[in-house]
Amino acid sequence: MIKVMSAFTEEVDDIEQAIIDIEEQIGGYDKLLGSTIGLLTCYSEFISSGVVRELCNALPFPVIGTTTIGNAVRGSSGKILLTLLVLTSDDAEFSTGLSEPLTGADDAPLRQAYEAAAEKINGRPSFMLSFAPLLVPVSGDFFVSSFSDISGGVPNFGMLAVDNNSDYKDSQVIFDGGAYRDRFAFALAGGNVNPRFFMASISTERIFSQKGVVTSSCGNQLKSVNGHPVLEYLESLGLKRAEDGGIVGVNSFPFLLDYNDGTLQVVRVIFAITPDGYAVCGGDMPEGAILSVGQIDRDEVLATTAKLVSDVLSAEKFDCVLMFSCVGRYFALGYDPTGEMKRVQELMDLSGVPYQFTYSGGEMCPVSSSRGEGLTNRNHNDTFIMCVL
C-alpha cells in the first residue's frame, strides 16, 4: 500500500510562508513510512526565487520534479502554483536518480544514473517515473528507447519539462532542490507497486478515414507518405496550403501513428515545415508505419480527458493518480486555458483520491499490445496520460 499526501502553495516570493504552507498540509513528518519520495511541479519562478531550493532542503525525503505551465492537486489548480505529491510506503520502496549533463545521443549518462538508483531497490524495479529535459539535442523517443534498453523494459511513465516562455528557455527538471536544463531526473519503485496506465488523445470521430504509409523519413522529419511529398498528402486530405508554404492550422491536425506491431497508436504533432517541405514532428516517424490525421480543439480536449478520468474512477480502486497532459492540448483550449485542469479537478476532488496533474512538453507512457505481448514504452504528443498506483 502507498500512503499519499498532497500540498500546494502560491507563495512565489515568501520562502518561509511557502514552506509553512506545504508542511501544514502534509500534516507532520511522523506520518511518513519506511520509503518516501516527493513529486514537485511548479511555475519556473518558484525556482528563481529560491522557494524550490529551500523547500526541498526542509523536506526529509528526496524530491524530483519539473517546471510546468499549469498544474493541480486536491484543493488548487492554476498557472503560478507549486504542487507536491508525497508517496510513502512500508511495502514499496523508492529510489531517485539524476543523470550527468546530456550533450547528444549517448545513453551512458542515463545508464550510469539508472544502474546506481536500481542498486538501491531490492530485486528488479517494477516502475519508473521520469522527468526529462526539453532543450537538449535528443528527443523523447531517445529517452524512452534508451531506458527501455537499459532497464529491460521497465514501464516508464513521465514527461518532458515545459515552462511559460514561448521558447521554453526556463524549462527545467528538479532534483533535491537543484534545477537543471540538461539532466534527466527519475524515480524507481519496487516491492508492492502495481501501476496501471491509461491515455486519451483523439476520439475516433475526429480522425480522417484515409490512411497512409510512411515511405520516407529521417528521425522526426517526415518526408513522404504513400510515395508522395508529405505536403501533397496533407493537401489530398483537404488541408490548405499557407502563404509561407506550410499548412493552415497545422497544429490542429496531428498525426496518429501506428507502428504496425500490435501496440496502440501514438500521436505526433507537426511542429514546423522545413524549407524542403518536410514535416518536423514531435517524435520519430519510422518508415513503414501507418498514419492517419486527426483534428484537435477545445471541445475534443475537454471531452476526451473527462471521459477517461470518469471511466477510470468508476472502474478502478487505487491510492493515487498521476496525470500529465501535453502543452499542445493546453494551447488547443484557446480562450479557456484552464478548462482541462478545472474539469480534472472537479472529477478528482469528488472522488477524494489524491492526485497530481501537470502540463508537459511531451508524454512518456507504456502502451499495451493487442498481441498479448505486454507493455511497450512509447513517446507521445498531444496526449493526456494517467498512472494509477
Secondary structure, 3 states (H helix, E strand, C coil): CEEEEEEEECCCCCHHHHHHHHHHHHCCHHHCCCEEEEEEEECCHHHHCCHHHHHHHHCCCCEEEEECCCEEECCEEECCCEEEEEEEECCEEEEEEECCCCCCCCCHHHHHHHHHHHCCCCCCCCEEEEEECCCCCCCHHHHHHHHHHHHCCCCEEEEECCCCCCCCCCCCEEECCEEECCCCEEEEEEECCCCEEEEECCCHHHECCCCEEEEEEECCEEEEECCEEHHHHHHHCCCCECCCCCECCHHHCCEEEECCCCECCEEECEEEECCCCCEEECCCCCCCCEEEEECCCHHHHHHHHHHHHHHHHHHCCCCCEEEEEEHHHHHHCCCCCCHHHHHHHHHHHHHCCCEEEEEECCEEEEEEECCCCCEEEEEECCCEEEEEC
